[in-house]
Amino acid sequence: MYKNNKNLAEHEVTFNKTENTPEPGGERIIIKADESGNMIKTVTKEEEEAAPEEVEGSPLHPKSIKRDILKESQKSENPEPVILTVGQKFFIAMDKFGDFFILNMMLVVFCLPIITIGASLTALYSVFIKMVKNEEGVAKNDFLKAFKKNFKAATKVWAVILIVGAILFLQYAYIKNHDDTLASYLMIFLGFEMLIVSLVVPMIFPLVARYDNTTFNYIKNSFIISLMNIKQWLMVFFHFFVPFLIYYVNPKIRHYTWYLWLVILFSIFAYSKTVVMWKIFDKLEKKPEN
């Protein structure tokens, strides 16, 4: 019967290891015919199927749930707003909260050497840009990759900021301790310098995280982008100014909230700032319509 049938389908029979073994697994015997019509019997052992893990990229992971829903909504020409269930919102929110916590702790640890503060902030913004674009992966891994990739450029920018900060501090110290003509001129210069710094510094590390450029061009572009996007710059500057204002008005709040900065507040403020910055980046990167 098998001899003349070269297209014989495979016949499979599964035998349990023991009659009293309830768990899955056993031997699978596959009987098939070769080109000459001879029967070949193959015995293979079945492996127990592993339970699905909630890892990045699997259907059960909150990031995968979010990406799948977004992809489905973007398939049509006129995508409808994404509507998440209560359960999906909860898991995605908890996942993001966990990422904020991990990134905040990594930022604090990586900033301890002082000289690495620039690279650490750049890495943080790099991860949050991915989050805003719904392209994030494992937060810890993304942070480490961005830290290594942008270390040189971010450290150069941070060194310039430290030097400028030291010059401004020396000017302020002279003005405070002297009452002469030079101190009056320095006061005027200090006002202009502080204005320039306030336009450049809030924007510069997100630019380092997003684009490749020289140190001078990072500074120049931060200044130009701030002037061209005053509304967004005010929102970004608001993130810097409000905490200092609150602590200045009521110093007691600092004693009750300082530990929150070590746990999660840096991430929250950086993420909200990145949401604003992405609007600028998106406008800069849009291709002009023909």
C-alpha positions as CSV (number, residue, x, y, z in Angstrom):
1,M,0.0,0.0,0.0
2,Y,2.8,2.4,0.9
3,K,5.1,1.3,-1.9
4,N,3.6,3.2,-4.9
5,N,2.6,6.3,-3.0
6,K,5.5,8.8,-2.9
7,N,3.2,11.6,-1.6
8,L,2.2,9.6,1.5
9,A,1.1,11.9,4.3
10,E,2.8,11.5,7.7
11,H,1.0,9.4,10.3
12,E,1.6,10.4,13.9
13,V,0.9,8.4,17.0
14,T,1.7,9.7,20.5
15,F,2.4,7.4,23.5
16,N,2.6,8.6,27.0
17,K,5.7,7.8,29.1
18,T,3.6,6.0,31.6
19,E,0.0,5.2,31.8
20,N,-0.4,7.0,35.1
21,T,1.5,10.2,34.1
22,P,-1.1,13.0,33.8
23,E,1.3,15.7,32.6
24,P,1.9,16.4,28.9
25,G,4.9,14.9,27.2
26,G,5.7,11.5,25.8
27,E,7.1,9.9,22.6
28,R,5.8,10.8,19.2
29,I,6.3,8.1,16.5
30,I,6.2,9.5,12.9
31,I,5.8,6.9,10.1
32,K,6.3,8.1,6.6
33,A,7.5,6.7,3.2
34,D,10.6,7.7,1.4
35,E,11.0,8.1,-2.4
36,S,11.6,4.4,-2.8
37,G,8.4,3.5,-0.9
38,N,10.1,2.2,2.2
39,M,8.6,3.0,5.6
40,I,10.6,5.1,8.0
41,K,9.8,5.3,11.6
42,T,11.1,8.2,13.6
43,V,10.7,8.5,17.4
44,T,10.9,11.9,19.0
45,K,10.3,13.1,22.6
46,E,7.6,15.7,23.2
47,E,8.6,18.6,25.3
48,E,6.3,20.2,27.7
49,E,5.1,23.6,26.4
50,A,6.5,26.5,28.5
51,A,4.0,28.9,29.9
52,P,4.2,32.3,28.1
53,E,6.2,34.9,29.9
54,E,5.4,38.5,30.2
55,V,8.6,39.8,28.6
56,E,9.1,42.7,26.3
57,G,7.8,41.9,22.8
58,S,5.3,39.2,24.0
59,P,1.6,39.7,23.5
60,L,1.1,39.9,27.3
61,H,3.5,42.7,27.9
62,P,1.9,46.2,28.5
63,K,4.2,47.8,25.9
64,S,3.2,45.1,23.3
65,I,-0.5,45.7,24.1
66,K,-0.1,49.4,23.6
67,R,1.8,49.0,20.3
68,D,-0.7,46.5,18.9
69,I,-3.6,48.8,19.6
70,L,-1.8,51.7,18.0
71,K,-0.9,49.7,14.9
72,E,-4.5,48.5,14.5
73,S,-5.8,52.1,14.8
74,Q,-3.3,53.3,12.2
75,K,-4.2,50.7,9.5
76,S,-7.1,52.7,8.2
77,E,-6.8,55.9,6.2
78,N,-8.7,57.8,8.8
79,P,-7.5,56.3,12.1
80,E,-9.9,56.6,15.0
81,P,-8.8,57.6,18.4
82,V,-7.4,54.7,20.4
83,I,-9.8,53.5,23.1
84,L,-8.2,51.4,25.8
85,T,-10.1,49.3,28.3
86,V,-9.7,49.9,32.0
87,G,-7.5,46.9,32.4
88,Q,-5.2,48.0,29.5
89,K,-4.9,51.5,30.9
90,F,-4.1,50.1,34.3
91,F,-1.3,47.8,33.1
92,I,0.2,50.4,30.8
93,A,0.1,53.0,33.6
94,M,1.8,50.6,36.0
95,D,4.4,49.6,33.4
96,K,5.2,53.3,32.8
97,F,5.4,54.0,36.6
98,G,7.9,51.2,36.9
99,D,10.0,52.6,34.1
100,F,9.9,56.1,35.7
101,F,11.1,54.6,39.0
102,I,13.9,52.6,37.3
103,L,15.1,55.5,35.1
104,N,15.0,57.9,38.1
105,M,17.2,55.7,40.2
106,M,19.6,55.2,37.3
107,L,19.8,58.9,36.7
108,V,20.7,59.6,40.3
109,V,23.3,56.9,40.4
110,F,24.9,57.9,37.0
111,C,24.9,61.6,38.1
112,L,27.0,60.9,41.2
113,P,30.4,61.4,39.5
114,I,29.2,65.0,38.6
115,I,31.0,65.0,35.2
116,T,28.5,62.4,33.9
117,I,25.5,64.5,34.6
118,G,25.2,65.7,31.0
119,A,25.4,62.1,29.6
120,S,22.9,60.9,32.2
121,L,20.3,63.6,31.4
122,T,20.8,63.0,27.7
123,A,20.2,59.2,28.2
124,L,17.0,60.0,30.2
125,Y,15.6,62.2,27.5
126,S,16.6,59.7,24.8
127,V,14.4,57.0,26.5
128,F,11.5,59.5,27.0
129,I,11.6,60.5,23.4
130,K,11.0,56.8,22.5
131,M,8.2,56.7,25.1
132,V,6.5,59.7,23.5
133,K,6.8,58.0,20.1
134,N,5.5,54.7,21.5
135,E,8.8,53.0,20.5
136,E,10.2,52.3,23.9
137,G,11.8,49.0,24.8
138,V,13.3,47.9,28.0
139,A,14.0,51.2,29.9
140,K,17.2,50.1,31.6
141,N,18.7,48.8,28.4
142,D,17.7,51.9,26.4
143,F,19.2,54.1,29.1
144,L,22.5,52.3,29.0
145,K,22.7,52.3,25.2
146,A,21.9,56.1,25.0
147,F,24.4,56.8,27.8
148,K,27.3,55.1,25.9
149,K,26.2,56.5,22.5
150,N,26.0,60.2,23.6
151,F,28.6,60.2,26.4
152,K,31.2,62.2,24.4
153,A,28.9,64.9,23.0
154,A,26.9,65.3,26.2
155,T,30.0,65.6,28.3
156,K,31.4,68.3,26.1
157,V,28.1,70.3,26.4
158,W,28.0,69.7,30.2
159,A,31.6,71.0,30.5
160,V,30.7,74.2,28.7
161,I,27.7,74.7,31.0
162,L,29.9,74.2,34.1
163,I,32.4,76.7,32.8
164,V,29.7,79.3,32.1
165,G,28.1,78.6,35.4
166,A,31.4,79.2,37.2
167,I,31.8,82.6,35.3
168,L,28.3,83.6,36.3
169,F,28.9,82.7,39.9
170,L,32.1,84.8,40.0
171,Q,30.3,87.8,38.5
172,Y,27.5,87.4,41.1
173,A,30.0,87.1,43.9
174,Y,31.8,90.3,42.8
175,I,28.5,92.2,42.5
176,K,27.4,91.1,45.9
177,N,30.6,92.2,47.6
178,H,31.3,95.4,45.7
179,D,29.5,98.7,45.2
180,D,31.4,100.3,42.4
181,T,31.0,101.1,38.6
182,L,32.3,97.7,37.6
183,A,29.7,96.0,39.7
184,S,27.0,98.1,38.0
185,Y,28.2,97.1,34.5
186,L,28.5,93.5,35.6
187,M,25.0,93.5,36.9
188,I,23.7,94.5,33.4
189,F,25.9,91.9,31.7
190,L,24.8,89.3,34.2
191,G,21.1,89.9,33.3
192,F,21.8,89.4,29.6
193,E,23.9,86.3,30.2
194,M,21.2,84.8,32.4
195,L,18.6,85.4,29.7
196,I,20.8,83.6,27.2
197,V,21.5,80.7,29.6
198,S,17.8,80.3,30.3
199,L,17.0,80.0,26.6
200,V,19.8,77.5,25.9
201,V,20.1,75.1,28.9
202,P,16.5,73.8,29.1
203,M,16.6,72.8,25.4
204,I,20.1,71.5,24.9
205,F,20.1,68.0,26.3
206,P,17.0,66.9,24.5
207,L,18.7,68.1,21.3
208,V,21.8,66.1,22.1
209,A,19.6,63.1,22.7
210,R,17.8,63.5,19.3
211,Y,20.5,64.8,16.9
212,D,24.2,64.5,16.1
213,N,25.9,67.8,16.0
214,T,28.9,69.8,17.3
215,T,29.0,71.4,20.7
216,F,28.8,74.9,19.3
217,N,25.8,74.0,17.0
218,Y,24.0,72.4,20.0
219,I,24.2,75.7,21.8
220,K,23.4,77.8,18.8
221,N,20.4,75.7,17.8
222,S,19.1,75.6,21.4
223,F,19.0,79.4,21.4
224,I,17.4,79.7,18.0
225,I,14.8,77.0,18.7
226,S,13.8,78.7,21.9
227,L,13.3,82.0,20.2
228,M,11.3,80.4,17.4
229,N,9.1,78.5,19.9
230,I,8.6,80.9,22.7
231,K,5.3,79.2,23.9
232,Q,7.0,75.8,24.2
233,W,10.1,77.4,25.7
234,L,7.9,79.0,28.4
235,M,6.4,75.6,29.2
236,V,9.8,74.0,29.4
237,F,11.2,76.8,31.5
238,F,8.1,76.4,33.8
239,H,9.4,72.9,34.6
240,F,12.6,74.3,35.9
241,F,11.3,77.4,37.6
242,V,8.3,76.1,39.6
243,P,10.2,73.7,41.9
244,F,12.7,76.4,42.9
245,L,9.8,78.9,43.3
246,I,7.9,76.5,45.6
247,Y,10.9,75.8,47.7
248,Y,11.8,79.5,47.9
249,V,8.3,80.5,49.0
250,N,8.0,77.6,51.5
251,P,11.4,76.0,52.4
252,K,9.7,73.5,54.7
253,I,8.3,71.7,51.6
254,R,11.8,70.8,50.6
255,H,12.3,68.8,53.9
256,Y,9.2,66.7,53.2
257,T,9.8,66.1,49.4
258,W,13.5,65.9,48.8
259,Y,13.4,62.1,48.8
260,L,10.8,62.1,46.1
261,W,13.3,63.6,43.7
262,L,15.5,60.5,44.3
263,V,12.6,58.2,43.7
264,I,10.5,59.5,40.8
265,L,10.2,63.3,40.5
266,F,13.1,63.8,38.1
267,S,11.5,61.3,35.7
268,I,8.1,62.9,35.9
269,F,9.4,66.4,35.2
270,A,11.7,65.2,32.4
271,Y,8.9,63.2,30.7
272,S,6.4,66.1,30.8
273,K,9.2,68.3,29.4
274,T,9.9,65.7,26.6
275,V,6.2,65.7,25.6
276,V,6.5,69.5,24.9
277,M,9.9,69.1,23.2
278,W,8.6,66.4,20.9
279,K,6.1,68.9,19.4
280,I,9.1,71.0,18.4
281,F,11.0,68.0,17.0
282,D,8.0,66.7,15.1
283,K,7.6,70.1,13.5
284,L,11.3,70.3,12.6
285,E,11.3,66.8,11.1
286,K,8.1,67.0,9.1
287,K,8.9,66.7,5.4
288,P,7.5,69.7,3.4
289,E,4.5,68.7,1.2
290,N,5.1,69.1,-2.5
